[in-house]
């Protein structure tokens, strides 16, 4: 008997029967979807997902997650009310209910024990700090790029995910796209001869320090929580123009894109092509309109805006002693010899994230390392930050990728980290 005030379900009913020493031979009718039949995924196999800071890019990536049958999206945390409501509508429309929870403060979302993984797509100011907080809360992370603000934070990110055993995937989705993978394999397998030069597109080589815009009246906290929006960044007065886009510093106090914008995609691909996912170049120097870097194995990295084949955005080029290959976002590959492209697969244009999202979800289940793990992201971002420091100082710098410091250069070493506002320091 029960008085209606207690909710009974099948699991509780069976537990009660066992405690009473009674086994009831009653046929149990279980919906096929619960067992994972008829195309459904059993609840025990679903990955419960939350998200932090979802705007334009984040909405696209969230859409890639929502199309996966083993994902159940349950909560959004965002400092902007309009974005919270937009994501809730997106999720509730997908599931035909009103269950998506909304939070202003990411810490409330991270306190939920039922959430397995979190999509982080805030502005770059928040990426690294939010990822570290999420891992420390025991959850896996898919984080949009650029993932860190400094060399030191890159190292902290990698250490946190090693220590916690959580899965991390940087949103450098080109690591999962066939044309880029094919070009990289040509370089790594010696099909181009000994690799000597790699080219990456940065979408800009200028860096500058951030400043303040004229103060404006702050909106109500529930509309936009300005203090929480600033998060780890130095305080500054509210100005509505700061609410959208890539905000505040992106490394060493620099707000200009430099090598960190497209660089965190393109330089990342060059790292992989050079089998350098666990290291970084040892020298960096601006040469005219280009940034040149050199690895300890002698391979040169050239970061440049101009001189690319018309293959779309995010181009990379790999050159060896016997051949070269170039590719970009339209999915085409061009090589020095036709036979180098004999094994390429079907063309996929654009830069879809669904392959990369699926790789992350599979690793959440297997506890394997995804293609853009925290260790991979660490050194790709260190390379970008070190290049930015050379650009900012406008001189050659030498870097020790084992000690993670610049050699004989106190000024450059001061730019390896930046102040993080309390209480957001790692």
C-alpha positions, 0 to 999 in steps of 0.5 A, spaced: 500 500 500 502 507 499 498 513 500 499 516 493 505 521 496 511 517 494 512 515 486 513 508 485 517 505 479 519 498 476 526 498 479 523 501 486 517 495 486 522 490 484 527 492 490 521 492 495 519 485 493 526 482 494 527 485 501 520 482 502 523 475 500 518 475 494 519 473 487 513 475 483 513 471 476 509 477 472 511 478 465 514 485 464 512 489 458 518 493 456 518 498 451 523 497 445 526 504 445 528 502 453 532 496 450 535 500 445 531 497 439 527 500 433 533 505 432 532 507 439 538 508 444 537 505 451 538 510 457 544 507 460 547 508 453 546 515 452 551 521 454 547 526 458 550 533 455 550 540 458 553 546 454 556 553 457 556 559 453 552 557 446 552 563 441 552 562 433 558 557 433 556 554 439 548 553 436 551 549 430 556 545 434 550 543 439 546 541 433 551 536 431 550 533 438 543 533 438 543 529 431 546 523 435 542 518 437 546 517 444 546 524 446 541 527 451 541 534 452 539 537 458 541 544 460 544 550 458 548 555 462 549 562 459 550 569 462 545 572 457 538 571 458 536 571 450 541 565 449 539 561 455 532 561 452 534 560 445 538 554 446 532 551 451 527 552 445 532 549 440 532 543 445 525 542 447 523 543 440 528 537 439 525 532 444 518 535 444 518 537 451 520 543 456 525 539 460 531 543 458 534 547 464 537 554 464 542 557 468 546 563 469 552 561 472 556 555 469 557 552 476 550 551 477 550 546 471 557 543 473 554 541 480 549 536 477 551 529 478 547 527 472 551 530 466 556 526 463 559 531 458 559 539 457 560 543 450 563 549 451 563 555 446 563 561 450 568 567 447 575 565 448 576 569 454 572 563 458 575 557 454 580 554 458 578 556 465 571 553 463 574 547 461 578 546 467 572 547 472 568 542 468 574 537 468 575 538 476 567 537 476 568 530 473 565 531 466 568 530 459 569 536 455 568 538 448 571 545 447 571 550 442 577 554 439 582 557 441 582 553 447 587 557 452 589 564 453 597 563 454 602 558 454 601 557 462 594 555 461 595 550 456 600 546 460 594 547 466 589 544 461 593 538 459 595 537 466 588 537 469 585 532 464 591 527 465 590 528 473 582 527 472 582 522 467 576 526 463 576 526 456 577 533 452 576 534 445 578 541 442 574 544 437 579 543 431 574 539 427 579 539 421 583 533 424 577 529 423 576 531 415 578 527 410 582 531 405 586 534 411 587 527 414 589 525 407 594 531 406 597 529 413 598 522 412 602 524 405 607 528 409 607 523 415 608 517 411 614 520 407 610 520 400 612 527 399 620 525 401 623 528 407 618 533 410 622 540 410 617 546 410 609 547 412 605 552 411 599 555 415 594 560 414 593 565 420 587 570 418 592 575 421 599 577 424 597 583 428 597 583 435 595 589 440 593 590 447 586 590 449 583 597 452 576 600 455 570 602 451 566 608 454 562 606 460 555 604 459 549 603 464 549 595 466 543 591 464 540 587 469 544 581 472 538 576 469 539 579 462 546 579 462 551 578 468 557 582 466 561 580 472 560 573 470 561 575 462 568 578 464 570 572 468 577 571 468 579 577 464 581 584 468 575 588 470 573 593 465 566 597 465 560 595 461 559 596 453 554 593 449 559 592 443 563 587 448 558 582 448 559 579 442 564 576 438 571 574 440 572 578 446 578 580 450 585 577 451 587 571 447 594 570 450 599 574 454 594 580 454 594 580 447 587 581 444 589 581 436 588 575 433 595 574 430 596 566 430 591 564 434 585 565 430 585 560 424 592 558 427 589 554 432 586 550 426 592 550 421 598 550 425 595 544 429 594 541 422 602 542 421 603 540 428 600 533 426 603 533 419 610 533 423 609 528 428 610 534 433 603 533 437 608 533 444 612 539 442 613 546 439 618 549 434 624 552 438 625 559 434 620 564 432 621 570 428 617 575 423 620 575 416 616 581 412 609 579 412 610 572 414 611 568 421 617 563 420 618 558 426 623 552 426 622 545 429 628 542 433 628 536 427 629 542 422 622 542 419 620 550 418 613 552 419 611 558 415 605 562 417 602 567 412 596 570 409 598 570 401 600 566 396 595 560 397 591 556 391 584 558 391 581 552 395 577 556 400 579 558 408 584 554 412 589 552 407 595 548 409 601 546 405 606 541 406 613 540 402 618 535 402 624 533 398 620 529 392 613 533 392 608 537 395 600 537 397 595 543 399 588 543 401 583 547 404 576 548 406 573 546 399 575 539 400 579 539 394 587 537 394 592 539 389 599 535 389 605 536 385 604 529 382 597 526 380 599 519 383 599 522 390 592 523 390 590 516 387 587 514 394 583 520 396 576 519 398 570 522 396 570 530 397 567 533 403 567 541 402 566 546 408 568 544 415 563 540 418 563 538 425 559 532 426 565 527 424 569 530 430 563 530 435 562 523 433 569 522 435 569 525 442 562 521 443 565 515 442 571 516 446 567 518 452 564 511 452 571 508 451 575 512 455 580 513 449 583 519 447 580 523 441 583 526 435 584 533 439 586 531 446 588 536 451 595 534 450 595 535 443 591 542 444 596 544 449 602 544 444 598 546 438 596 552 442 603 553 445 606 554 438 600 559 437 602 563 443 609 563 442 608 565 435 604 571 438 609 573 443 614 573 437 610 578 433 608 582 439 615 583 441 617 584 433 623 580 434 626 573 434 625 568 440 628 562 442 623 557 446 625 550 450 619 546 449 621 541 454 622 547 460 616 551 456 620 557 457 624 562 452 631 562 452 635 568 455 629 572 454 625 575 461 620 579 457 618 574 453 617 569 459 613 574 462 608 573 457 607 566 458 602 567 463 597 573 465 593 574 471 586 571 472 581 574 476 579 571 482 575 566 483 577 563 476 584 562 477 586 554 476 
